[in-house]
Amino acid sequence: MDDDQIRSLVDSRNGTVKPAIYSDAQLYELELERVFGRTWLFLAHESQIPKPGDFFNTFMGEDPVLVVRQKDGSVQVMMNQCRHRGMKLCHADSGNTKAFTCPYHGWAYQVDGALQSVPLEKEAYRGKLDKSKWGLIKAPRVESYKGLIFANWDESAPDLVTYLGDMAWYLDGFLDRREGGTEVVGGVHKWMIDCNWKFAAEQFCSDQYHAPYTHASAIQVLAPTPQNKPDGSPLGDGQTERPAWANGLGGVQFAGKGHGSAFFFTENADANVWVGGEVSAYFRETYPEAEARLGKVRALRLAGHNTMFPTLSWLNGTQTLRVWHPRGPGRIEVWVFCIADKAAPPEVKEALKKSHARAFGPAGFLEQDDSENWIEVQKVLRGHKARQTDFCMQMGLGFEERREDGIPGITNGTFAETAARGFYQRWVDLMTGKSWNEIEAAGAAWEQEVIDA
């Protein structure tokens, strides 16, 4: 496809998307180059590699990489690929090492990626191998944000904070509730879903609309059951009162630079119905510190969903942080981490792990609902006619605004698709933009058009 054909797939001004973006193999190959090859990608949490020689094995798009703590405390990210014949160098998920040795021919590399030794070097290469030229390929840009480690292949990309833009305000509400920051508790859950990466990333970016329907059974089980309806009449047998958020009341959706977030204004620190009692008690007890650090809105924002473009998503309250690793146009590998305050006591961290897994682990009651939706849509898109039918993304179109109460960015009501339109516009800008100046200018122009409309 040429750039004009790619632009024709998304009309963010009128709220339509052509479903070829979820299934076309040629587009997917371009995404690996133009999206995953030049955006900031989350790789690991600082707490997972605390000591020199610690490493974490992950991916940037489909490229395997090693995140390694250096002797001076810095972090380097390098391809998990031997320079001799391309073998995957390290198969362990994580650990500590003094060197990485290829299991194919035995080439060994220092933890900084330098080629250290080559078996039979004198006999095989007769002094002609310049080892200084055959170190591991490194990501030129590595930065951390409040414990999260990111890397970028593109040396011309904006710095991480600039890339985040207003999204940093929302991310801080997840990472900076207490002094000392956060850490990963428990291991990393990993599983496959047969769907395009954009279905998952866009839902966490924008879609609260699905919750009252997709998660209806969970709402019925977990929602409060007061004795009377708001009008004073009694509830019928087995009837529960829908929480205000299920009716779209009192919510905000944010969009900016392809990122998105949505949450509800609450009046108590245990407003998230998905979390367990011990977790709710912890949020209540630590609310004063969170309010002092973040302000009231973010301190109470315990039912929000979020995506940092392209593939990092998280949910407040349930403390799930996840990456949607692409595995082809119709498959993703989901990696899920549970994030806890470092200052939380051990029993709370254990409760957070259980609450997180119960709702959004691989067998979580909410995770299963979402996965089934994405899989079924992907199945439908096998059809020829199905791939030609525009999708409607017009919810809240024309009602965007910039708030005056300190909540940053382009906003709308939480039952809207503003963030989805921004997500796909950013996708188009990256897929067709020749430089980061062009990409950023296109994004700024879109935001201004949205407000002017």
Beta strands, then each sheet from edge to edge (+ up, - down):
strand 1: 10-11
strand 2: 16-17
strand 3: 41-45
strand 4: 54-60
strand 5: 63-69
strand 6: 75-79
strand 7: 94-96
strand 8: 99-101
strand 9: 108-110
strand 10: 115-117
strand 11: 141-145
strand 12: 148-152
strand 13: 182-193
strand 14: 251-256
strand 15: 259-264
strand 16: 305-308
strand 17: 312-315
strand 18: 320-326
strand 19: 332-341
strand 20: 391-392
strand 21: 401-402
strand 22: 410-412
sheet 1: 1+ 2- 20+
sheet 2: 3+ 12- 11+
sheet 3: 6+ 5- 4+ 7-
sheet 4: 8+ 9- 10+
sheet 5: 13+ 19- 18+ 17- 16+ 15- 14+ 22- 21+
end
